[in-house]
Amino acid sequence: MRFASLGSGSRGNATLIQAGSGCLLVDCGYSVREFEARCAELAVEPAAIDAILVTHEHGDHLRGVGALARKYRLPVWMTPGTCRAGRCGVLPELHLFSTHGASFRLAGIEVTPFPVPHDAREPAQFLFSHGGRRVGLLTDTGTITPHVAARLDGVDALLLECNHDEEMLRTGPYPPSLQARVGGDFGHLSNRQAAELLTRLDSARLQHLVLGHLSEKNNHPELAIAAVLEQREGLEPVVSVLRQEGCSGWFSLGEHPAATP
């Protein structure tokens, strides 16, 4: 099982999840041409993607979904609220799921959606499972709920939002209304909030902690990493930070040391 980011931030997001012969795409906030170029960096053929999962309707996550699905005849999965609020146009194949419903399987990968507090109609984040390994995705949420923490407890890899440093947001270029939105209960996670989540999770199996959706104006990678490591010592070897400008490369999940004879 492995995953990669094609870019993460307010100008576009897309994440690939691969396991066995299956390949899932979470969000596409890029034009088809840009998405294809980024896939080429990772040696992925867009036509080989089995399905697109959409977290919510904001443009940096949804912008390219409709055009990409139509060009490559890809099925799209989203919540009813995202479907009503989004502007994907006619899709070749649409599936709706509930964030409070059961898990479902796509291309051999178990997908568990869960609800998050964000200023969208019916936003979702995901837990992916295959072969005893689990990858959690958590971005675009303003608050950590007990349900979110329970879903992500004990994962093997976690892509975690560290959107802003609270002091940089307070003194930065955003007007007060945008500061209130970003830093509010339905906005985005700060470095401090992300770090506090980690204190609530069992990290014994954690092979990759990938920090994403960093604000280009209200954060620095060094601040995000420092906040995380201040709360959870010993994670230095597994921490990475995603970029907006390009792909991350692949994060592969090997056998957990505890399972090795």
C-alpha positions as CSV (number, residue, x, y, z in Angstrom):
1,M,0.0,0.0,0.0
2,R,1.3,3.5,-0.9
3,F,0.1,7.0,-1.4
4,A,1.3,10.3,-2.9
5,S,0.3,13.9,-3.1
6,L,0.1,15.6,-6.4
7,G,0.0,18.9,-4.6
8,S,-1.5,20.3,-1.4
9,G,-2.6,23.8,-0.5
10,S,-5.2,26.5,-1.3
11,R,-4.3,26.4,-5.0
12,G,-5.0,22.8,-5.6
13,N,-5.2,19.4,-3.9
14,A,-5.0,15.8,-5.2
15,T,-4.0,12.5,-3.5
16,L,-3.4,9.1,-5.0
17,I,-4.0,5.9,-2.9
18,Q,-2.6,2.6,-4.4
19,A,-3.0,-0.9,-3.0
20,G,-2.7,-4.2,-4.9
21,S,-3.9,-3.4,-8.4
22,G,-6.3,-0.6,-7.2
23,C,-5.7,3.1,-7.6
24,L,-8.0,5.8,-6.1
25,L,-7.8,9.5,-6.5
26,V,-9.0,11.8,-3.7
27,D,-10.0,15.2,-5.1
28,C,-8.7,17.0,-8.1
29,G,-8.2,20.8,-7.7
30,Y,-6.2,21.1,-11.0
31,S,-7.0,21.4,-14.6
32,V,-6.8,18.1,-16.6
33,R,-3.6,19.2,-18.3
34,E,-1.9,20.1,-15.0
35,F,-3.2,16.9,-13.4
36,E,-1.8,14.8,-16.3
37,A,1.6,16.5,-16.0
38,R,1.7,15.7,-12.3
39,C,0.7,12.1,-12.8
40,A,3.5,11.8,-15.3
41,E,6.0,12.7,-12.5
42,L,4.7,9.7,-10.6
43,A,4.5,7.4,-13.6
44,V,0.7,7.1,-13.2
45,E,-1.6,6.8,-16.2
46,P,-4.9,8.7,-15.4
47,A,-6.8,6.1,-17.3
48,A,-5.6,3.5,-14.7
49,I,-7.4,5.3,-11.8
50,D,-10.3,3.3,-10.6
51,A,-12.4,6.0,-9.0
52,I,-12.4,9.6,-7.8
53,L,-13.4,10.4,-4.2
54,V,-14.4,14.0,-3.4
55,T,-14.0,15.5,0.1
56,H,-16.1,18.6,-0.5
57,E,-17.1,21.2,-3.1
58,H,-14.4,23.9,-2.7
59,G,-12.6,24.7,-5.9
60,D,-9.1,23.7,-4.7
61,H,-10.5,20.2,-4.3
62,L,-13.2,19.9,-6.9
63,R,-12.1,22.2,-9.8
64,G,-10.9,19.5,-12.1
65,V,-13.1,16.5,-11.1
66,G,-15.8,16.8,-13.7
67,A,-13.5,17.3,-16.7
68,L,-11.2,14.6,-15.6
69,A,-14.0,12.1,-15.0
70,R,-15.5,12.8,-18.4
71,K,-12.2,12.5,-20.3
72,Y,-11.2,9.2,-18.7
73,R,-14.7,7.8,-18.0
74,L,-14.0,7.6,-14.2
75,P,-16.6,7.0,-11.6
76,V,-17.0,9.7,-9.0
77,W,-17.9,9.2,-5.3
78,M,-19.2,12.1,-3.1
79,T,-21.7,12.9,-0.5
80,P,-25.2,14.1,-1.5
81,G,-24.4,17.6,0.0
82,T,-21.2,17.9,-2.1
83,C,-23.1,16.8,-5.2
84,R,-25.8,19.5,-4.6
85,A,-23.2,22.2,-3.9
86,G,-20.6,21.2,-6.5
87,R,-20.4,22.2,-10.1
88,C,-19.1,19.1,-11.8
89,G,-21.5,19.0,-14.7
90,V,-22.7,15.7,-16.1
91,L,-20.6,12.8,-14.8
92,P,-20.2,9.5,-16.5
93,E,-20.9,7.6,-13.3
94,L,-21.9,9.1,-10.0
95,H,-22.1,7.3,-6.6
96,L,-23.3,8.9,-3.4
97,F,-22.2,7.9,0.1
98,S,-23.0,9.0,3.6
99,T,-20.3,10.1,6.1
100,H,-22.3,8.2,8.8
101,G,-22.8,5.1,6.7
102,A,-20.8,1.9,6.4
103,S,-17.4,1.5,4.8
104,F,-17.4,0.4,1.1
105,R,-14.8,-1.3,-1.1
106,L,-13.4,0.3,-4.3
107,A,-10.8,-1.6,-6.4
108,G,-10.0,-3.9,-3.4
109,I,-9.4,-0.9,-1.0
110,E,-11.8,-0.5,1.9
111,V,-12.9,3.2,2.2
112,T,-14.3,4.5,5.4
113,P,-15.6,8.1,5.1
114,F,-16.2,10.2,8.2
115,P,-17.7,13.7,8.7
116,V,-15.6,16.7,9.7
117,P,-16.5,20.3,10.7
118,H,-15.8,22.5,7.7
119,D,-17.7,25.3,6.0
120,A,-19.0,23.1,3.2
121,R,-22.4,21.4,2.6
122,E,-21.4,17.8,3.6
123,P,-17.6,17.4,3.8
124,A,-15.9,14.1,4.3
125,Q,-12.5,12.8,5.0
126,F,-11.3,9.2,4.6
127,L,-9.6,6.2,6.1
128,F,-8.2,3.7,3.6
129,S,-7.5,0.1,4.5
130,H,-5.8,-2.8,2.7
131,G,-3.9,-5.9,3.9
132,G,-4.0,-4.9,7.5
133,R,-2.6,-1.4,6.9
134,R,-4.5,1.9,7.2
135,V,-3.9,5.3,5.8
136,G,-5.8,8.3,7.2
137,L,-6.5,11.6,5.5
138,L,-7.5,14.7,7.5
139,T,-7.6,18.1,6.0
140,D,-10.1,20.9,5.7
141,T,-11.5,20.7,9.2
142,G,-11.7,23.4,11.9
143,T,-12.2,21.2,14.9
144,I,-11.1,17.7,16.1
145,T,-14.1,15.8,17.2
146,P,-14.0,12.6,19.3
147,H,-15.3,10.7,16.2
148,V,-12.4,12.0,14.0
149,A,-9.8,11.1,16.6
150,A,-11.4,7.6,17.0
151,R,-11.3,7.0,13.2
152,L,-7.6,7.9,13.0
153,D,-6.4,6.1,16.1
154,G,-3.6,3.6,15.4
155,V,-3.2,4.3,11.7
156,D,0.0,3.3,9.8
157,A,0.1,6.6,7.9
158,L,-1.6,10.0,8.4
159,L,-1.8,12.9,6.0
160,L,-2.6,15.7,8.5
161,E,-3.6,19.3,7.9
162,C,-1.3,21.9,9.4
163,N,-2.8,24.9,7.7
164,H,-1.6,27.9,9.7
165,D,0.5,29.2,12.6
166,E,-2.0,31.0,14.8
167,E,0.3,34.0,15.4
168,M,1.1,34.3,11.7
169,L,-2.6,34.2,10.9
170,R,-3.4,36.9,13.5
171,T,-0.7,39.3,12.2
172,G,-0.8,38.3,8.6
173,P,-2.3,39.9,5.4
174,Y,-5.8,38.3,5.7
175,P,-8.7,40.6,6.6
176,P,-10.4,39.9,9.9
177,S,-13.3,38.1,8.3
178,L,-11.0,35.7,6.5
179,Q,-8.9,35.2,9.6
180,A,-12.1,34.3,11.5
181,R,-13.1,31.8,8.8
182,V,-9.7,30.1,8.6
183,G,-9.2,30.0,12.4
184,G,-12.8,29.2,13.3
185,D,-14.4,25.9,14.3
186,F,-15.4,25.2,10.6
187,G,-12.2,26.4,9.0
188,H,-8.7,24.8,9.0
189,L,-6.5,23.1,11.5
190,S,-3.7,25.2,13.0
191,N,-0.3,23.7,13.8
192,R,-1.2,23.6,17.4
193,Q,-4.5,21.7,16.8
194,A,-2.8,19.2,14.6
195,A,-0.1,18.6,17.2
196,E,-2.8,18.2,19.9
197,L,-4.6,15.6,17.9
198,L,-1.4,13.5,17.8
199,T,-1.3,13.4,21.6
200,R,-4.7,11.6,21.4
201,L,-3.7,9.0,18.9
202,D,-1.8,5.7,19.3
203,S,1.2,6.3,17.0
204,A,3.0,2.9,17.6
205,R,2.3,1.8,14.1
206,L,2.9,5.2,12.4
207,Q,5.3,4.9,9.5
208,H,4.5,8.2,7.8
209,L,3.2,11.5,9.3
210,V,2.7,13.8,6.3
211,L,1.8,17.4,7.0
212,G,-0.3,19.1,4.3
213,H,-2.5,22.0,3.3
214,L,0.0,24.5,4.6
215,S,-0.9,28.1,4.0
216,E,1.6,29.9,1.9
217,K,0.9,33.2,3.7
218,N,0.3,32.0,7.3
219,N,2.7,29.1,7.9
220,H,6.2,27.8,7.3
221,P,7.1,24.1,7.1
222,E,9.6,24.6,10.0
223,L,6.9,25.9,12.3
224,A,4.5,23.0,11.5
225,I,7.2,20.4,12.1
226,A,8.3,22.1,15.3
227,A,4.8,22.2,16.7
228,V,4.3,18.5,16.0
229,L,7.6,17.4,17.5
230,E,7.1,19.5,20.6
231,Q,4.0,17.5,21.4
232,R,5.2,14.1,20.3
233,E,8.8,13.2,20.7
234,G,10.4,10.5,18.5
235,L,8.4,11.2,15.3
236,E,11.3,13.0,13.5
237,P,12.1,10.0,11.3
238,V,8.5,9.7,10.0
239,V,7.5,13.4,9.5
240,S,7.3,15.0,6.0
241,V,5.7,18.1,4.6
242,L,3.8,18.4,1.3
243,R,4.3,21.1,-1.3
244,Q,1.8,23.1,-3.4
245,E,4.2,23.3,-6.3
246,G,4.7,19.7,-7.1
247,C,4.3,16.0,-6.2
248,S,5.5,14.4,-3.0
249,G,6.8,11.1,-4.4
250,W,5.4,7.9,-3.0
251,F,5.0,7.0,0.7
252,S,5.1,3.2,0.9
253,L,3.8,1.2,3.8
254,G,6.1,-1.7,4.7
255,E,5.5,-4.4,7.3
256,H,5.3,-3.1,10.8
257,P,8.3,-4.0,12.9
258,A,6.1,-5.6,15.5
259,A,4.9,-8.1,12.8
260,T,8.3,-9.1,11.7
261,P,9.6,-12.4,13.0
